[in-house]
Amino acid sequence: MSEQGIFYKRLKKEIQLKGKIFNQVERELGYSRNALNNYKHGNDPSGIRLVELSEYLMVSPAYLVGKRVLLQSSP
């Protein structure tokens, strides 16, 4: 069994924080069914898909690919 990559782990976390499920995000972004599960085994998204997902989730592309930590805003 393959180790999940940082991109998939962060994608899953952010989707859950938004109270959504993968299939819902896929539908809303016009992706094919199970398109996001392709990243489960370490595959990386294309640049376009990375930008689409980061904009949808309101996080930076660098965060999703593991180049940065998520900065929490102060109340």
C-alpha positions as a Markdown table, in Angstrom:
| # | Residue | x | y | z |
|---|---|---|---|---|
| 1 | Met | 0.0 | 0.0 | 0.0 |
| 2 | Ser | 1.3 | 3.5 | -0.9 |
| 3 | Glu | 2.0 | 6.2 | 1.6 |
| 4 | Gln | -0.4 | 9.2 | 1.2 |
| 5 | Gly | 1.4 | 12.3 | -0.1 |
| 6 | Ile | 1.4 | 15.6 | 1.7 |
| 7 | Phe | -0.9 | 17.1 | -1.0 |
| 8 | Tyr | -3.6 | 14.5 | -0.4 |
| 9 | Lys | -3.4 | 14.8 | 3.3 |
| 10 | Arg | -3.7 | 18.6 | 3.2 |
| 11 | Leu | -6.4 | 18.4 | 0.6 |
| 12 | Lys | -8.5 | 16.0 | 2.7 |
| 13 | Lys | -8.0 | 18.1 | 5.8 |
| 14 | Glu | -9.1 | 21.3 | 4.1 |
| 15 | Ile | -12.1 | 19.6 | 2.5 |
| 16 | Gln | -13.2 | 18.2 | 5.9 |
| 17 | Leu | -12.7 | 21.6 | 7.6 |
| 18 | Lys | -15.1 | 23.1 | 5.0 |
| 19 | Gly | -17.6 | 20.4 | 6.0 |
| 20 | Lys | -17.6 | 18.9 | 2.5 |
| 21 | Ile | -16.8 | 15.5 | 1.0 |
| 22 | Phe | -14.7 | 14.7 | -2.0 |
| 23 | Asn | -17.6 | 13.9 | -4.3 |
| 24 | Gln | -19.2 | 17.2 | -3.5 |
| 25 | Val | -16.1 | 19.2 | -4.3 |
| 26 | Glu | -15.6 | 17.2 | -7.5 |
| 27 | Arg | -19.2 | 18.1 | -8.6 |
| 28 | Glu | -18.8 | 21.8 | -7.7 |
| 29 | Leu | -15.6 | 22.1 | -9.6 |
| 30 | Gly | -16.8 | 20.0 | -12.6 |
| 31 | Tyr | -14.3 | 17.2 | -12.1 |
| 32 | Ser | -15.0 | 13.6 | -12.9 |
| 33 | Arg | -16.1 | 11.3 | -10.1 |
| 34 | Asn | -13.2 | 10.1 | -8.0 |
| 35 | Ala | -10.8 | 12.6 | -9.6 |
| 36 | Leu | -9.5 | 13.7 | -6.2 |
| 37 | Asn | -8.9 | 10.2 | -5.0 |
| 38 | Asn | -6.3 | 9.8 | -7.7 |
| 39 | Tyr | -4.0 | 11.9 | -5.5 |
| 40 | Lys | -4.3 | 9.4 | -2.6 |
| 41 | His | -1.2 | 7.4 | -3.7 |
| 42 | Gly | 1.1 | 10.4 | -4.2 |
| 43 | Asn | 0.2 | 11.7 | -7.6 |
| 44 | Asp | 0.5 | 15.4 | -7.9 |
| 45 | Pro | -2.1 | 17.7 | -9.5 |
| 46 | Ser | -1.5 | 19.7 | -12.6 |
| 47 | Gly | -0.7 | 23.4 | -12.1 |
| 48 | Ile | -4.2 | 24.4 | -13.2 |
| 49 | Arg | -5.9 | 22.0 | -10.9 |
| 50 | Leu | -3.7 | 23.0 | -8.0 |
| 51 | Val | -4.7 | 26.6 | -8.5 |
| 52 | Glu | -8.4 | 25.7 | -8.8 |
| 53 | Leu | -8.3 | 23.7 | -5.6 |
| 54 | Ser | -6.4 | 26.3 | -3.7 |
| 55 | Glu | -8.8 | 29.0 | -4.7 |
| 56 | Tyr | -11.8 | 26.8 | -3.9 |
| 57 | Leu | -10.4 | 25.9 | -0.4 |
| 58 | Met | -9.0 | 29.5 | 0.2 |
| 59 | Val | -5.5 | 28.3 | 0.9 |
| 60 | Ser | -2.3 | 28.9 | -1.0 |
| 61 | Pro | -1.0 | 26.4 | -3.6 |
| 62 | Ala | 2.3 | 26.3 | -1.7 |
| 63 | Tyr | 0.4 | 25.1 | 1.4 |
| 64 | Leu | -1.3 | 22.3 | -0.4 |
| 65 | Val | 1.9 | 20.9 | -1.9 |
| 66 | Gly | 3.8 | 21.2 | 1.5 |
| 67 | Lys | 6.0 | 24.1 | 0.8 |
| 68 | Arg | 4.4 | 26.3 | 3.5 |
| 69 | Val | 2.5 | 25.9 | 6.7 |
| 70 | Leu | -1.0 | 27.3 | 7.0 |
| 71 | Leu | -1.0 | 30.7 | 8.8 |
| 72 | Gln | -3.9 | 31.1 | 11.2 |
| 73 | Ser | -5.5 | 34.6 | 11.3 |
| 74 | Ser | -5.8 | 36.3 | 14.6 |
| 75 | Pro | -9.3 | 36.9 | 16.1 |
